[in-house]
Amino acid sequence: KPDTRAQFLGTYTVEDVSGSSGYVYEYDVTISSGDNGDLNISNFADIFNTPVKATVDGNKLTIKQQTFTNPSSGNTIKVSGNGTLTGNILTFTYTTEGYLDYTGTCTANKSQ
């Protein structure tokens, strides 16, 4: 199938709405090409220091569950999610479990 990663590449301004409180978090993420056909999402949720990996199929983005461990505290967090790119707008939802239990519904506007 065709490689559709290029349409996702860039910097996005994210509005992340908390599923529990309704609070809106704003931050930027950068999506770049990764290894083995993956994408790397840097600054994911404004908390991950290591890029979160995602795969694409057409205009659909999938973040398969992955676990990260904070080297300082030893705390672990799992993240997973999915979304759709329409034009320059990426809408996605994600869930974290572990050190921080959170569900976010996001609208990300590509700025570059």
C-alpha positions as CSV (number, residue, x, y, z in Angstrom):
1,K,0.0,0.0,0.0
2,P,1.2,3.6,-0.6
3,D,3.3,5.4,2.0
4,T,1.1,8.3,3.2
5,R,3.3,9.5,6.0
6,A,4.4,12.7,4.2
7,Q,1.0,14.4,4.7
8,F,1.4,14.1,8.5
9,L,4.8,15.6,8.8
10,G,5.1,19.0,10.4
11,T,4.5,21.0,13.5
12,Y,1.0,21.2,15.0
13,T,-0.6,23.4,17.6
14,V,-2.7,21.1,19.8
15,E,-5.8,21.8,21.9
16,D,-6.2,18.8,24.2
17,V,-9.5,18.5,26.1
18,S,-9.4,16.4,29.3
19,G,-12.0,13.7,29.3
20,S,-12.5,14.0,33.1
21,S,-12.3,17.8,33.8
22,G,-12.9,19.4,30.4
23,Y,-9.8,21.5,30.9
24,V,-8.1,22.5,27.6
25,Y,-4.3,22.1,27.4
26,E,-2.4,23.8,24.6
27,Y,1.0,22.7,23.4
28,D,2.9,22.0,20.1
29,V,3.9,18.7,18.7
30,T,6.2,17.8,15.8
31,I,5.6,14.8,13.6
32,S,8.6,13.4,11.8
33,S,9.5,10.2,9.9
34,G,10.7,7.4,12.0
35,D,12.2,4.0,11.4
36,N,10.4,1.1,9.7
37,G,7.6,3.2,8.3
38,D,6.7,4.7,11.6
39,L,6.1,8.4,12.6
40,N,7.7,10.0,15.6
41,I,5.5,12.4,17.6
42,S,7.8,14.7,19.7
43,N,6.5,16.5,22.8
44,F,3.4,14.2,22.8
45,A,0.8,15.4,25.4
46,D,3.4,18.0,26.5
47,I,4.8,15.4,28.9
48,F,6.8,12.8,26.9
49,N,10.5,13.5,26.5
50,T,10.9,10.6,24.1
51,P,9.0,10.6,20.8
52,V,5.8,8.5,20.7
53,K,5.6,6.2,17.7
54,A,2.7,6.0,15.4
55,T,1.7,4.2,12.2
56,V,-0.5,5.5,9.3
57,D,-2.9,4.0,6.8
58,G,-4.1,6.5,4.4
59,N,-5.2,9.5,6.5
60,K,-5.6,7.4,9.7
61,L,-3.1,7.6,12.5
62,T,-2.6,4.8,15.1
63,I,-0.6,5.0,18.3
64,K,-0.2,1.3,19.3
65,Q,0.2,0.9,23.1
66,Q,3.7,1.7,24.2
67,T,5.2,2.0,27.7
68,F,7.7,4.6,28.8
69,T,9.7,4.7,32.1
70,N,11.0,7.9,33.7
71,P,14.7,7.3,34.3
72,S,14.7,9.6,37.3
73,S,11.6,8.4,39.2
74,G,11.1,4.9,37.7
75,N,7.4,5.8,37.1
76,T,5.9,4.1,34.1
77,I,3.2,5.3,31.7
78,K,1.4,3.6,28.8
79,V,0.0,5.5,25.9
80,S,-2.3,4.5,23.0
81,G,-4.6,6.3,20.6
82,N,-5.8,7.0,17.1
83,G,-6.9,9.8,14.8
84,T,-7.6,11.1,11.4
85,L,-6.0,13.8,9.2
86,T,-8.3,16.1,7.2
87,G,-6.4,18.8,5.3
88,N,-4.1,20.4,7.9
89,I,-6.2,19.3,10.9
90,L,-5.4,16.2,12.8
91,T,-8.1,15.1,15.2
92,F,-7.1,12.3,17.7
93,T,-7.9,10.8,21.0
94,Y,-5.4,9.1,23.3
95,T,-5.3,7.4,26.7
96,T,-2.5,7.2,29.2
97,E,-2.4,4.7,32.1
98,G,0.0,4.2,35.0
99,Y,1.7,7.3,36.5
100,L,-1.0,9.5,34.9
101,D,-4.4,8.2,34.0
102,Y,-5.8,10.5,31.4
103,T,-8.0,10.6,28.3
104,G,-7.6,13.4,25.8
105,T,-9.5,14.5,22.8
106,C,-7.4,16.7,20.6
107,T,-7.6,19.0,17.6
108,A,-4.2,19.7,16.1
109,N,-3.7,22.5,13.5
110,K,-0.6,22.1,11.3
111,S,1.4,25.4,11.5
112,Q,4.4,24.3,9.4
